[in-house]
Amino acid sequence: MDKIEPLPDHLFVSRFAIGDRVELWGKTYTVSSKTTLATGEPALVLQGEGKQFVIGASHLIKGERAS
């Protein structure tokens, strides 16, 4: 389990606006909303290629490339 760093994680997620496009794992997704996981970790709801999912900031930081 990754350590949650509240301030840096929130600052990282805050740079994304609803509708922004994000490239993860070679695929492009659209930010549909922002949320907070039960652990307190900030997260984004991403949508693309017929699926929608939530990704926490710690996982997003590892695999994200803004497009």
VOBA-1610 file (N, C-alpha, C; in pm, whole numbers, padded with zeros to 5 digits, always signed):
BEGIN
Met+00085-00118+00000Met+00000+00000+00000Met+00089+00124+00000Asp+00053+00220-00082Asp+00130+00343-00092Asp+00094+00439+00020Lys+00194+00513+00067Lys+00170+00612+00171Lys+00097+00731+00111Ile-00005+00775+00181Ile-00084+00890+00135Ile-00020+01017+00190Glu+00013+01107+00102Glu+00069+01237+00138Glu-00041+01340+00109Pro-00123+01376+00208Pro-00242+01456+00181Pro-00221+01584+00102Leu-00132+01671+00144Leu-00117+01798+00075Leu-00062+01782-00067Pro+00051+01713-00086Pro+00101+01697-00223Pro+00001+01625-00314Asp-00069+01523-00261Asp-00167+01451-00342Asp-00282+01541-00382His-00333+01622-00289His-00443+01714-00322His-00397+01820-00421Leu-00275+01869-00405Leu-00224+01967-00500Leu-00207+01906-00639Phe-00161+01782-00646Phe-00146+01716-00774Phe-00281+01700-00843Val-00380+01651-00772Val-00513+01629-00830Val-00580+01761-00866Ser-00551+01867-00791Ser-00617+01996-00817Ser-00579+02056-00952Arg-00470+02011-01011Arg-00431+02066-01141Arg-00516+02015-01256Phe-00597+01913-01231Phe-00686+01858-01333Phe-00825+01920-01321Ala-00879+01963-01433Ala-01015+02017-01437Ala-01107+01913-01500Ile-01234+01923-01468Ile-01333+01836-01530Ile-01326+01857-01682Gly-01318+01748-01755Gly-01308+01757-01900Gly-01166+01746-01952Asp-01065+01759-01865Asp-00926+01743-01909Asp-00904+01600-01958Arg-00811+01585-02050Arg-00776+01454-02102Arg-00644+01411-02038Val-00639+01285-01997Val-00522+01229-01929Val-00483+01100-02000Glu-00354+01083-02022Glu-00307+00958-02083Glu-00250+00868-01974Leu-00305+00747-01965Leu-00259+00646-01871Leu-00241+00516-01946Trp-00131+00449-01921Trp-00107+00318-01980Trp-00130+00317-02131Gly-00095+00426-02197Gly-00105+00434-02341Gly-00245+00462-02395Lys-00339+00489-02307Lys-00476+00519-02349Lys-00517+00655-02293Thr-00606+00724-02364Thr-00649+00857-02322Thr-00786+00848-02255Tyr-00797+00913-02139Tyr-00921+00917-02062Tyr-00958+01061-02033Thr-01086+01085-02006Thr-01136+01218-01974Thr-01173+01222-01826Val-01133+01330-01758Val-01168+01348-01617Val-01317+01385-01609Ser-01396+01298-01546Ser-01539+01327-01536Ser-01578+01388-01401Ser-01499+01361-01296Ser-01523+01426-01167Ser-01404+01399-01074Lys-01405+01467-00961Lys-01304+01448-00857Lys-01376+01394-00734Thr-01305+01315-00655Thr-01365+01258-00536Thr-01256+01230-00433Thr-01294+01177-00320Thr-01200+01137-00216Thr-01231+00993-00179Leu-01129+00910-00173Leu-01147+00771-00135Leu-01173+00762+00016Ala-01221+00647+00061Ala-01250+00628+00204Ala-01126+00648+00290Thr-01009+00628+00234Thr-00883+00645+00307Thr-00844+00791+00321Gly-00916+00880+00253Gly-00884+01022+00254Gly-00800+01065+00136Glu-00762+00969+00054Glu-00680+01000-00063Glu-00764+01065-00172Pro-00717+01176-00229Pro-00790+01239-00339Pro-00785+01148-00462Ala-00888+01155-00544Ala-00896+01067-00661Ala-00969+01137-00774Leu-00951+01082-00894Leu-01022+01130-01011Leu-01110+01017-01065Val-01224+01054-01120Val-01308+00960-01192Val-01277+00981-01339Leu-01226+00877-01405Leu-01187+00885-01545Leu-01282+00804-01631Gln-01302+00852-01752Gln-01394+00785-01843Gln-01330+00778-01981Gly-01345+00663-02044Gly-01294+00647-02180Gly-01304+00504-02225Glu-01311+00486-02356Glu-01319+00354-02417Glu-01428+00267-02356Gly-01542+00326-02329Gly-01656+00251-02278Gly-01649+00212-02132Lys-01551+00263-02059Lys-01546+00232-01917Lys-01521+00356-01834Gln-01560+00348-01708Gln-01542+00458-01613Gln-01484+00397-01487Phe-01383+00463-01428Phe-01322+00410-01308Phe-01264+00522-01224Val-01235+00490-01098Val-01176+00585-01003Val-01030+00546-00985Ile-00943+00646-00986Ile-00801+00622-00963Ile-00751+00720-00857Gly-00688+00665-00755Gly-00633+00747-00648Gly-00510+00824-00694Ala-00481+00931-00625Ala-00369+01018-00662Ala-00236+00944-00665Ser-00213+00855-00571Ser-00084+00784-00567Ser-00064+00698-00692His-00169+00637-00742His-00159+00557-00864His-00152+00647-00987Leu-00222+00756-00981Leu-00222+00850-01093Leu-00084+00913-01111Ile-00018+00946-01001Ile+00114+01007-01006Ile+00213+00913-01075Lys+00199+00783-01052Lys+00291+00685-01110Lys+00273+00667-01260Gly+00150+00678-01310Gly+00127+00643-01450Gly+00070+00751-01538Glu+00064+00873-01491Glu-00005+00981-01563Glu+00086+01058-01656Arg+00028+01098-01768Arg+00092+01196-01857Arg-00020+01280-01914Ala-00026+01406-01876Ala-00133+01494-01922Ala-00121+01514-02073Ser-00235+01516-02143Ser-00231+01536-02287Ser-00307+01661-02326
//
